[in-house]
């Protein structure tokens, strides 16, 4: 009987170790998400978005989107900490700001056509997502 109990204890300990290893391999973390659209109704323009999100709850995210048609930008922060965004055209900053938790901003940038656009969204102490292949 002692042999069976000891074998079961070793099996449980080994199985518990395997389960905790498997669980940690699939733990939630901060991730990036990107989207691009070269056929958005603005000839030659490329729209897109970048987001930094918590994989354990994809509603926890900071987001920035750029629409080439109208050169419109929108940014929001659905995290519990501050976020910041930056938009550049041909390497020059054209829009940047901090967003409080729950904050959002949007507006038209009024860019000339065919400028290289980059968007970046950062979550404080949790990293950034950058998309640099857009065009006004």
N, C-alpha and C positions, 0 to 999 in steps of 0.2 A: 504494500500500500504506500509506503514512504517513497518508493521509486516512482510510482504513478503521480503522486502529488508533486514531487520534485520535477519530473518531466513536464507536467502541466505548468508549473511555475516558470520554467525555462521557456516553454512555448509562449506563454502569455507575455513574458518579458521581451522575447524576440519579436513577437507580433506587435506589441506596443511600440517598440523601437521602429519597426517598419512603418506603422501607421503615422507616428509623429514625423518621420522623415518624409513620407508622402505628403502630409499636410503642409509642412514647411515649404516643399517644392512648389506648391500651388498657392502660397500666401498672397494676399492682395498687395499691390504696390502702385506707385505713380507711373503712368504710362502716357504716351503721346498718340494722337490721332490726327490724320491729315486727309484733306480732300482737295482735288483740283478739277476744274472744268474749263476746257478750252473752247467750248461751244455754248457760250452763255448769252448770245445775242449781241455781243460787242466784238465786231470783226477785228481779229488780231489780239483781243484781250484774253487774259486767263484769270479766272476767279479762283478762289480757294479759301480754305480755313485750316486752322491749327488749334488743337486743344490739348490741355494737360489734364488728365482725369485719374481718379482713384479707381483701380480695377475692382475693388470690393463693392463699389456703388457708383456706377457710371454717371449718375446724376450729380456727383460731386466733381465739378470740373470748372476750369477757366477756359474761355473760348475767345478766339478772334476770327472774324471772317471778312474777306475783301471781295466785293463785286466789281468786276471790271466795267460793267455797264453802269455808268453814273459815278464810278470811282467811289463807291460807298463802303464804309467800314462799320462793323459792329463788334463790340467786345463786352463780355460779361463775366462775372465771377460768382460762381455758385459753390465756393469753398468756405471754410471757416476762418481763413486767413487772408491777408492782402494779396492781391495779384497786380501785375503791371503789364502793359502792352507797349509795343513799338511798331510803327509802320515806317518803312523807308522807301524812297523812290530814287533809283539810280544811286543808291548808297547814302542818300541824305535823309535825315529824319523829317517826316512830314506830320506825324501824329504820335503822341506818347502820353501816357498818364498812368496813375495808380488807381486801382479799383478796390474799394472796401468790400468785405464779404457781402454778397447780395447786390453789389453795384453793377451798373452797366452804362455804356455810352455808345452813341452811334452818330454818324454824320457823313457828309460828302467831302471828299478831299480835294475836288476840283483839279485833278491832275491832267496834264496834257496826255494825249494818246501815245502809246508805244513806249512807256517808261517801265523799266524793270522794278517790280514791287516785291518787297519782302515783309512778312508779318511775323511777329514774335509775341508769345504770351508766356509769362512766368508766374509761378505760384511761389510765394515766399518760402524759402528753405525746402522747396520740393521740386525744383527744376523748371526747365523751359521747353517749349515746343516752338520750332521755327520753320517756316516754309518760305523759300527764297526763289521760287520758280514761277512767280505770277507776273502779269503784265497789264498795264492800264490801257 
